[in-house]
Amino acid sequence: MRAAMTRIRFKGAAVAAASVAMAVMLTACGGDDGSDEPESKPQGASSSSAGQESEAPAPPEDDAGQVLASIKGKDGVEAIVSSVKREAGGFVTVKGTVKNGSKQIWTAPGWQGMEQEVAGNGASMAGTSLVDQTGKKRYLVLRDTDGRCLCTKFEGLTPGAEAPFFAQFPAPPQSTTEVDFQIPTMPTATIKISG
């Protein structure tokens, strides 16, 4: 009888240990599942504590070779839009490349816009916007609670250099498939939204 009770207790302990091990494994797997699914918040959204500088990382360059629009400004500066994607979190990401065809260092003069809230973004794309002509609505660049834009900040491009850019905006309604992309000091370009 005592041997039978010992076996039952041993089996019970083994089942309990297996249950605990399974729970630990499931908990450990509950974090990053390794999938490439987009996050539900815009890239660069910051949850850092006050006083810490966190710059929005540029999204991966998956459509870098595609040209949706080529916007030529004064002094040989050109912005090439390669991707305009509607993301799952309710925003649109515009990506592309800026080329400095001028004979001097380019620091995105005027591109940060005149809006007071984004004034501290320096040489950035903070002043860009999307315009939905059908819905008669303008969408400004997203920014975090400290006024940092969810867009590229430039260090200064030497003559002949180029750099990738991105800017994120609230998404227009699903029925809107085409928007005007506006960069201060540059002509407007009409671009199609994918996704």
N, C-alpha and C positions, 0 to 999 in steps of 0.2 A: 504494500500500500504506500509506504513511504517512498519507494523508488518511482511509483507511478506519479505521485504528487510532485516529485522532483522533476520528472520529465515534463509535466504540464507547466510547471513554473518556468522551466528552461525554454519550452516552446513559446510561452507567453512573453518572456523576456526577449526572445529572438524576434517575435512579431513586433514588439514595441520598438526594438532597436532598428528594425527594417523600416518601420513607419517614420521614425525620427530621421533616418538617413534619407528617405524619399522626400520628406518635407524640406530638409536642408538643400537637397539637390534642386527641387522646384523653386525654392526661394532664390538660390544662387543664379538660376537661369531666368529669373523674372526681370532682370535689368536690361541690358543691351542685348537684343536677340541677334545682333549681327546683320539684320536686314538693312536694305538700302532704302526703306520707306522714308518719305520726307517727314520731318518733324511737324507737329501741329502749330508751332510758332515760327515766325519769320527768323531767318538766319541772322545772327548778330544780336537777337534780343537778349538783354543782359539781366541777370539776377544777382549781379555782384553787389557787394556792400558799397555804401557811399564812399567817395574818395578814391576808389580804384578805377583806373582807366582801362576800359576793355573796348577794343576796336572790333567792329564787325568783320568777321572773316569773309573773304570772297567765296561765293559758291564755286564748285568745280567747273572747269572749262569743258563741258561736254559737247557744245555746239560751236566751238571756236572757229571752225572753218566756214560756217554758213554766213551769208551776208543778207540780212533782212532789209537793212537800210544803211546808206553811207551819207553822213552829214558833214559837209565841208564848211568850216568857219573861216574867219579871217586869219591871216598870217600862216596859212598852211596847216592848221590844226584840223584833224578829221576824226570823227567818232563813227565807228562801224558797229552797228547793232547786229549781234549774231543769234540772240535767243530772247524770246518774250514768252514766259511760261506762267500759267495759272497754277498756283501751288495749293495743296490740300488745306493749309491753314487759313485760307481766305485772303491771300495776297498774290501779287504778280511780281516776278523777278525779271528784270531786264538786264541782259549781259552783253558785253561787247569789248571792243578795244579802242583806245585813244592813241592816235599817231601824231607825233609832233613833227610837222614838216616845216617848222619855222627855223630861224637861225639863232634863236635864243632859248634859254631854259623856260619851259612852260609850267605854270603853277595853277592852272584852272581859274584864271581871273574871272570873277563874276559868276562862276558855276555854283557857288555856295548859296546864291540867292540873297534876297533882301529881307526875308522874313526874320523877325527878331528872335524867334525860338531856335533857329538853326545858325544864328550868327557865329557861334563858337566852333563851327565845323571846319573853318579854314579852307584849304584847297581841297574841295570835295565836290560831290555831285548832289549836295543837299538842296540845291535850287531846282532840280529837275522835276518834271511833273508829267502825268498822263492825262489826256483830255478825251473824254467820251463825248463825241459830237452828238450822237443820237440821244443819249441821256442828259446832255447839257450839264456835265459835271466834270470838275477838275480833281485829280487825285495827287496829293503831295507825297513826297518821300516819307516813308515810315521813320519814326525816331523813337529812342528809348526815353525813359522818364527824365534823363538828364539833358535831353535835347540833342543827343548824338544820333546822326542819321544812320539808317541801315543802308549804307551806300559806301562806295569807294572813297577813300581819302588819299590824295596824291601827294607824293614827296617832292615832285618837280621832275619833269621829263627833259632830258637833254635833247638838243636838236637831232632829229632822225630816230629818236627812241619811241617805243610804244609800250603801253601798259594795259592790262585787262581792267575792266570796270564792271560794277554791278550796282543796281539800285532797286529797292523793293518798295512797292506801293500797295495800298488797299486794293483788292480786286473789284473791278466793275461787275455788274450783273453778268450771269452766264450768257445772256443773249448778246452781250457786247463782244464782238470778235475782233474789232479793229479800233485802235486808239491812236491819238497823236502823241508822239514823244517829244517833249519840249525841254531843251537844255538852254539856260540863259546864254545869250550872245551867239547862239547858233540857230540856223533855220529849223523849222518844225519838220518832223518825218512821220508819216503814217505807217504804222506797223501792225501786223496781225498777231493776235494772242493764240498760243497753242495750249492744249491741255484743258 
